[in-house]
């Protein structure tokens, strides 16, 4: 029997830990460089993600990679790889 399901897409991102105050969770800031469509000036845009860190290993200032997973809570849909 053939399955018509599409393969699961796993997105991997890289960012800097900005907070490690929660248990088993770190807040990671991802910076992206964008270009204004009219004025062509480059600027930095940032977004924060709540990432699952089961061993509380990563601290503020660490650079981590994380991937998308099934939702763990309302905001946590990511897990630290390394």
Backbone torsions as a table, in degrees:
resi	resn	phi	psi	omega
1	UNK	NA	129.3	-177.6
2	UNK	-88.9	144.5	177.5
3	UNK	-103.7	130.8	-179.3
4	UNK	-96.3	15.5	179.5
5	UNK	-73.2	140.8	176.1
6	UNK	-75.6	149.6	178.0
7	UNK	-64.8	145.8	-178.1
8	UNK	-70.6	130.0	179.7
9	UNK	-94.2	122.4	178.6
10	UNK	-109.2	118.7	179.6
11	UNK	-94.7	131.3	178.8
12	UNK	-113.0	131.2	-180.0
13	UNK	-129.2	165.6	-179.5
14	UNK	-134.0	136.6	-178.9
15	UNK	-161.2	-175.9	-177.5
16	UNK	-109.7	134.9	178.0
17	UNK	-71.7	124.4	179.2
18	UNK	-108.5	-16.5	177.7
19	UNK	-152.7	138.0	176.2
20	UNK	-131.1	28.8	-174.5
21	UNK	-77.6	-23.2	-179.3
22	UNK	-84.3	157.2	178.3
23	UNK	-79.9	126.0	178.2
24	UNK	61.7	21.6	179.6
25	UNK	-142.2	137.8	171.6
26	UNK	-124.8	149.6	175.7
27	UNK	-100.2	123.8	-175.9
28	UNK	-115.6	131.2	177.6
29	UNK	-100.5	126.4	177.3
30	UNK	-109.9	122.1	179.2
31	UNK	-99.4	134.9	175.3
32	UNK	-127.0	143.7	179.0
33	UNK	-93.9	123.6	-178.8
34	UNK	-120.5	163.8	179.4
35	UNK	-124.0	129.0	-179.9
36	UNK	-66.0	133.0	-174.7
37	UNK	-64.6	-34.3	-177.8
38	UNK	-92.8	-48.8	-173.1
39	UNK	-91.2	-8.8	175.3
40	UNK	61.6	14.2	176.4
41	UNK	-78.4	142.0	177.6
42	UNK	-89.8	140.2	178.1
43	UNK	-145.1	158.6	-178.0
44	UNK	-97.9	129.7	175.6
45	UNK	-115.9	139.5	-178.6
46	UNK	-127.8	152.9	178.2
47	UNK	-140.4	144.2	-179.3
48	UNK	-107.4	140.2	178.2
49	UNK	-126.3	141.6	171.5
50	UNK	-90.8	120.9	-171.9
51	UNK	-119.6	137.4	-179.2
52	UNK	-75.5	124.6	177.5
53	UNK	-127.6	87.1	-169.6
54	UNK	-60.8	-27.3	-176.5
55	UNK	-101.9	5.2	-176.7
56	UNK	51.5	42.9	-174.7
57	UNK	-85.1	-37.1	-172.3
58	UNK	-87.8	141.0	-177.6
59	UNK	-117.9	171.6	-179.1
60	UNK	-58.1	132.0	179.2
61	UNK	98.0	-15.0	178.7
62	UNK	-71.2	146.0	174.6
63	UNK	-97.7	123.9	-175.7
64	UNK	-128.3	155.6	170.5
65	UNK	-108.7	145.0	-179.9
66	UNK	-143.6	157.0	-177.8
67	UNK	-126.9	160.9	179.3
68	UNK	-79.4	142.0	178.2
69	UNK	-139.7	-175.7	176.1
70	UNK	-66.1	153.0	-178.5
71	UNK	-63.3	130.4	176.3
72	UNK	-94.5	-36.8	176.7
73	UNK	-148.1	-168.7	-178.0
74	UNK	-58.8	-43.2	-175.7
75	UNK	-104.0	-21.6	-175.0
76	UNK	-90.4	110.8	176.9
77	UNK	-131.7	19.5	-174.9
78	UNK	-135.2	153.6	179.0
79	UNK	-136.2	140.3	-179.7
80	UNK	-70.0	133.6	174.5
81	UNK	-92.7	-56.9	178.2
82	UNK	-160.2	NA	NA
